[in-house]
Amino acid sequence: MSGKNLLIEKLWEAVGSVLPIAGIVAVVCFFLVPVTTDLMLSFLIGTALLIFGMALFSAGAEKSLSLIGTYIGSRMTKSRKLWLILGVSFVLGIAITVAEPDLQVLAGNVPHIDSNVLVMTVGVGVGLFLMACMLRILLGVELRWLLLFFYGVVFVLAFLTDRDFLSVAFDSGGVTTGPMTVPFILSMGVGVAAIRSDKNAEADSFGLVALCSIGPVMAVMALGFLYNDSGSGTYAETHIASYLDTVELAGGYLRALPTYFGEMALSLLPIAAFFLVFQVVSLKLNKFPFWRIIIGLVCTYLGLVLFMTGVNVGFSPLGAVLGREIILGGKQALLVPLAMVMGWFIIRAEPAVHTMQHQVEEVSAGAVSGDVMGFALSIAVALANGLAMVRVLTGLNILYFLIPGYVLALGLSFFVPPMFTAIAFDSGGVASGPMTATFMLPLAMGACQALGGGVLTDAFGLVALVAMMPLITVQVVGAVYMLRSRKHAAEDAAEYFGDEEIIELWEVA
């Protein structure tokens, strides 16, 4: 596909992802919860920047990061050196994670941990577990047992972790599996899986996203035991800019651009530097593929700048204000259904969901349609958003939701085909896409501030719930598929043998 066609395709995908939220917000603000005109105009400009930024970022990442991941995975495969595979996986896990836009948004919203410290901690967590993923592929270890072991460790740590770090830790696992990290990790996994020649090699390349999302949770929990900050446990009121006229509004965006040009350059520098060193030392690509990757990295960079500017200046602030005004206006009853409706449309428009739907259709040989999988994910994300707002209104501990949810999800893994378990745990990363961190989390934070609750303990955790619910619904679909397959097999056998007359051999004789 040409670069122009790819950009147009990604632009339409971004429009489909962002416009449902923007449309629902516009209806709510025009008819139910009034906001100031300057804030609404700023939101619309932020929406446009978000759409163009996502499109440019996605097109650039497809032309650069996915290719880099494939090249590196292939070259590591040819080397057949375990130390090289593990070492490169660790370094790249960190490098690719620090550039993840969803993580940047989350880190900017966490008040009691320095953003750079949180981003690097999450990066180390991904790097360590990407090494574990490579080992699993090479050794053929069953995903189910790794998930049981690591989630067991996670929940033991959860009971010892400060509540101000607990929800942030689980949210960190959800935001790392975003549009930057997922295609890169999957490309590496497919390349390394090629080392093995057995029939399960391809299947074992699934589940990488599932394991890599555990690393940040454990890393941030560990950070909670070590990190000291005088502001811990406090949350400053979100600063919402107001503008007297359009000139001030434009100035707000223009003043933000240089900041994000610098920050995103630092975020992408590690992966760009690694690629250049890899090109000189080992890869040695010809001019055309080399410059295609460089241009892709530039597009990725520019897309990130537009994305972060639109999110932080116009998009997220309205989410926080909307959540606050719903509570202050006495419309608490609106919070849960509004969040559920938004969740339903968020996931239906997520481009990665369509990819997963096709994947499930292929795995099940058409027995499970993409529409059924999409419906299951929509239910999951709608319920997750609703439960998150119930937490905001009640202050219930996140563990009251996560422990039963993961016990059920891990229990289902013993009753469904292993491929569905891997797809289910991978789908958690797909579900917690950009809209969750950029709008739904600020919405919950604004409502929590207005209620006087603990933002760190009651609002954070939304991304974690969105990442958890698909583990259950997708595996339920897998269980239904397995039961239907067995029923059809039994019916076929009965039809084949039922009407046949049994002829004894001695009668023939």
Salt bridges, closest charged atoms under 4 A:
GLU13 OE1 - LYS10 NZ 3.62
GLU62 OE1 - LYS10 NZ 2.91
GLU142 OE2 - ARG144 NH1 3.26
ASP198 OD2 - ARG196 NH2 2.81
ASP204 OD1 - ARG136 NH2 3.43
ASP204 OD2 - ARG196 NH1 2.80
GLU237 OE2 - ARG324 NH1 3.98
GLU325 OE2 - ARG324 NE 3.49
